[in-house]
Amino acid sequence: MTTTTLIRGTLTNWREYLVLCKPRIVALIIFTAIVGMFLSVPGVVPLPIFFLGTIGIGLGAASAAAINHLIDEKADAVMGRTKSRPLPTGKLTSRQALIFAISLAILSMAILYFLVNPLTAYLTFFSMIGYGIIYTAFLKRTTPQNIVLGGAAGAMPPVLGWAAVTGEMHVHAFILFLIIFMWTPPHFWALALARREEYGRAKFPMLPVTHGVEYTKQQVVLYTFLLFAVSLLPFSSHLSGMLYLVGAVGLGGYFLYLAIALYRDTNDRLAMKMFGYSIFYLSALFAFLLADHYLPYSSF
């Protein structure tokens, strides 16, 4: 395949390449990284760092997503939720996906290392490896605790954003990390409950497949309680003020309500509702963090 042919094919199939990037997930990753950037300084983030950091982190996340598509190609083909993805349908080849993923990774590392700072590049690289390789290729296929163990990579964006601006790792950044880390199990297990038959066909040892529905629901309630407690840490550590506290209690309270209702529900009809709300929850929680940081009355 010549370079001209490859470029022409890329332009023709740009929508399929966009699907490889998992744009909705990457958008949430970028947003939480941006919040980490703004919370790291009392004033305004320098525009060059803001744009270059956002682009570099976003490209790294997109590369990890493409690697996820590549490794999961066979499993995606037997799951209703994923069988229409570019690789199972043949709209893109594995070689195209691999070249695309590597290109994004190289561009991400170049931007972050040379134009932002080396620490952010290193952390982003390890996050890419953590999600794209360690989680997707190993944890996802070997342990029902895959979501818990692999959640560390997905929880890194606020730390990356913080490091991009300050060049250091701060305890407040790890509080943001901990929120996403605790959010990940109830978020994914709600989906796994709704799609457990598909995960079983794909031979993924997701918790509902290996330990049953009842046990999974208990774990969802447990981790949602832990998430509620962790979500109060920004206020107790003086990272955020009253505006955030009100938002965290309200959002977390409803999340807990859904988790308990899901536990009591006999036909799992609330699983997808909780999954959908979990995405809104994290977005709204970080929006409260951002608003609280810049509104002067929030510290009252």
C-alpha positions in Angstrom: 0.0 0.0 0.0 1.5 3.3 -1.1 1.5 6.4 1.1 -0.9 8.1 -1.3 -3.3 5.2 -1.1 -3.1 5.2 2.7 -3.8 8.9 2.9 -6.7 8.6 0.4 -8.2 5.8 2.4 -7.9 7.7 5.7 -9.7 10.7 4.2 -12.5 8.4 2.8 -12.9 6.6 6.1 -12.5 9.5 8.5 -15.8 8.7 10.2 -14.6 5.2 11.0 -11.4 6.5 12.4 -13.4 8.8 14.6 -15.3 5.9 15.9 -12.0 4.2 16.8 -11.3 7.2 19.1 -14.5 6.6 21.1 -15.3 10.4 21.0 -17.8 10.4 23.8 -15.5 8.8 26.2 -12.6 10.9 25.1 -14.7 14.0 25.5 -15.3 13.1 29.1 -11.7 12.4 29.6 -10.7 15.8 28.2 -13.3 17.6 30.3 -12.0 16.1 33.5 -8.4 16.8 32.5 -9.4 20.5 31.8 -11.0 20.7 35.2 -7.8 19.4 36.7 -5.9 22.2 34.8 -8.1 25.0 36.1 -8.2 23.7 39.7 -4.4 23.6 39.8 -4.1 27.4 39.7 -6.0 30.2 41.5 -6.3 32.3 38.3 -6.4 31.5 34.6 -4.5 28.7 32.9 -1.9 29.9 30.4 -3.5 29.5 26.9 -0.6 27.7 25.2 -0.5 25.1 28.0 -4.3 24.8 28.0 -4.5 24.1 24.2 -1.4 22.0 23.9 -2.1 20.0 27.1 -5.7 19.4 26.0 -4.7 18.3 22.5 -1.9 16.1 23.8 -4.0 14.4 26.5 -6.9 14.0 24.0 -4.7 12.3 21.4 -3.3 10.0 24.0 -6.8 9.0 25.1 -7.8 8.5 21.5 -4.8 6.3 20.8 -5.7 4.1 23.8 -9.2 3.8 22.6 -8.1 2.7 19.1 -5.8 0.0 20.7 -8.9 -1.1 22.7 -10.8 -1.5 19.4 -7.9 -3.5 17.9 -7.5 -5.9 20.8 -11.2 -6.4 21.2 -12.0 -7.0 17.5 -13.0 -10.6 17.8 -15.0 -10.1 21.0 -16.7 -7.0 19.6 -18.0 -9.2 16.7 -20.1 -11.3 19.0 -21.6 -8.5 21.2 -24.7 -6.7 20.0 -23.4 -3.4 21.4 -20.1 -3.5 19.5 -20.6 -5.6 16.4 -21.1 -2.6 14.2 -17.7 -1.1 15.1 -15.3 -0.5 12.2 -13.1 -3.5 12.7 -15.7 -6.3 13.1 -17.6 -4.9 10.0 -14.4 -4.7 8.0 -14.7 -1.0 7.3 -11.2 -0.7 8.6 -8.4 -3.3 8.7 -6.4 -4.2 11.8 -3.3 -2.7 10.1 -5.1 0.6 9.5 -6.2 0.7 13.2 -2.7 -0.1 14.4 -1.0 2.6 12.3 -3.7 5.1 13.4 -3.2 4.3 17.1 0.6 4.5 16.9 0.4 7.8 15.0 -1.8 9.3 17.6 0.4 8.1 20.4 3.6 9.5 18.8 1.9 12.8 18.2 0.6 12.9 21.7 4.0 12.2 23.2 5.7 14.8 21.0 3.3 17.5 22.0 3.3 16.8 25.7 7.1 16.1 26.1 8.4 19.0 24.0 5.7 21.6 24.3 4.1 20.9 27.7 6.4 19.1 30.1 8.0 15.6 30.4 6.0 14.6 33.5 2.7 15.0 31.7 4.1 13.0 28.8 5.3 10.1 31.1 2.0 10.0 33.0 0.0 10.0 29.8 2.1 7.3 28.3 1.6 5.0 31.3 -2.1 5.8 31.3 -2.2 4.7 27.6 -0.4 1.5 28.4 -2.6 0.9 31.5 -5.9 1.1 29.6 -4.9 0.0 26.1 -2.7 -2.9 27.0 -2.8 -3.9 30.7 -6.6 -3.5 31.1 -7.8 -4.5 27.6 -5.4 -7.3 26.8 -5.0 -8.8 30.3 -7.2 -7.7 33.2 -10.4 -7.6 31.1 -9.9 -11.2 30.2 -8.5 -12.7 33.4 -10.3 -11.3 36.5 -13.8 -10.1 37.5 -12.0 -7.3 39.3 -10.9 -6.0 35.9 -12.8 -2.7 36.3 -11.5 -2.0 39.7 -7.8 -2.8 38.9 -8.0 -1.2 35.5 -9.8 1.9 36.8 -6.5 3.5 37.8 -5.7 4.3 34.1 -9.1 5.8 33.4 -8.9 7.9 36.6 -5.7 9.7 35.5 -7.0 12.6 33.4 -7.4 15.2 36.2 -3.8 14.3 37.3 -2.6 14.8 33.8 -4.3 18.1 33.5 -2.9 19.3 36.9 0.6 18.1 35.9 0.4 19.9 32.5 -0.1 23.3 34.2 2.1 22.9 37.3 4.7 20.3 36.3 4.0 18.4 39.6 1.8 15.9 41.2 -0.4 17.3 44.1 -2.5 15.6 46.7 -5.6 17.5 45.4 -5.1 16.0 42.0 -5.2 12.6 43.5 -8.5 13.4 45.2 -9.9 14.0 41.8 -8.3 10.7 40.7 -9.9 8.9 43.6 -13.4 10.2 42.7 -13.1 8.8 39.1 -11.5 5.6 40.5 -14.5 5.0 42.8 -17.0 6.0 40.1 -15.7 3.5 37.6 -17.0 0.2 39.2 -20.7 1.2 39.6 -20.6 2.9 36.2 -19.3 -0.2 34.4 -21.0 -2.8 36.5 -24.4 -1.2 35.7 -23.6 -1.8 32.1 -22.3 -5.3 32.7 -25.6 -6.2 34.5 -27.6 -5.1 31.5 -25.2 -6.8 29.0 -24.1 -9.8 31.0 -25.2 -12.3 28.4 -23.2 -10.6 25.7 -20.1 -10.5 28.0 -20.6 -14.1 28.7 -20.6 -14.9 24.9 -17.5 -12.9 24.5 -15.9 -14.8 27.4 -15.2 -11.7 29.4 -15.2 -12.6 33.2 -17.2 -9.6 34.2 -18.6 -9.6 37.7 -22.2 -10.5 36.8 -20.9 -13.4 34.7 -18.6 -14.9 37.3 -20.3 -14.0 40.6 -23.9 -13.5 39.6 -26.4 -10.6 39.6 -27.1 -10.4 43.3 -23.4 -10.1 44.3 -22.8 -7.5 41.5 -25.7 -5.4 42.8 -24.2 -5.5 46.3 -20.9 -4.3 45.0 -22.6 -1.5 43.0 -24.2 -0.3 46.2 -21.0 -0.6 48.2 -18.9 1.4 45.7 -21.6 4.0 45.3 -21.5 4.6 49.0 -17.7 4.8 48.8 -18.0 7.2 45.9 -20.4 9.4 47.8 -17.9 9.6 50.7 -14.9 10.3 48.4 -16.8 13.0 46.5 -16.9 15.0 49.8 -13.1 15.1 50.0 -12.7 18.2 47.8 -14.8 20.2 50.4 -13.1 18.7 53.4 -9.7 19.3 52.0 -10.5 22.9 51.1 -10.1 22.3 47.4 -13.7 23.4 46.9 -16.4 25.3 48.8 -20.2 25.2 49.5 -21.4 25.3 45.9 -19.5 22.1 45.2 -20.7 20.5 48.4 -24.3 21.1 47.6 -23.8 19.7 44.1 -21.9 16.7 45.3 -24.6 15.8 47.9 -27.4 16.2 45.5 -25.8 14.3 42.6 -24.4 11.6 44.9 -27.7 11.2 46.8 -29.5 10.4 43.6 -26.8 8.1 42.5 -27.2 6.2 45.8 -31.0 6.1 45.3 -30.5 4.5 41.9 -28.0 2.0 43.3 -30.3 0.9 46.0 -33.3 0.8 43.7 -31.2 -1.3 41.3 -30.4 -3.7 44.1 -34.1 -4.1 44.9 -35.1 -4.4 41.3 -35.8 -8.0 40.2 -35.4 -7.5 36.4 -32.5 -5.2 36.0 -34.5 -2.6 34.2 -32.7 0.2 36.1 -29.3 -1.0 35.0 -29.1 1.1 31.9 -30.7 4.1 33.6 -28.0 4.0 36.2 -25.3 3.6 33.6 -26.6 6.7 31.8 -26.9 8.7 34.9 -23.4 7.8 36.0 -22.0 9.6 32.9 -24.1 12.6 33.7 -23.1 12.4 37.3 -19.4 12.6 36.6 -19.8 15.4 34.1 -21.9 17.4 36.5 -19.7 16.8 39.5 -16.7 18.1 37.7 -18.7 21.0 36.4 -19.5 21.9 40.0 -15.8 21.7 40.8 -15.0 24.1 38.0 -17.9 26.6 38.9 -17.0 26.5 42.6 -13.4 27.3 41.8 -14.2 30.6 40.2 -17.3 31.8 42.0 -16.3 34.0 44.9 -19.3 33.2 47.1 -18.7 29.4 47.0 -16.3 29.5 49.9 -19.0 30.8 52.3 
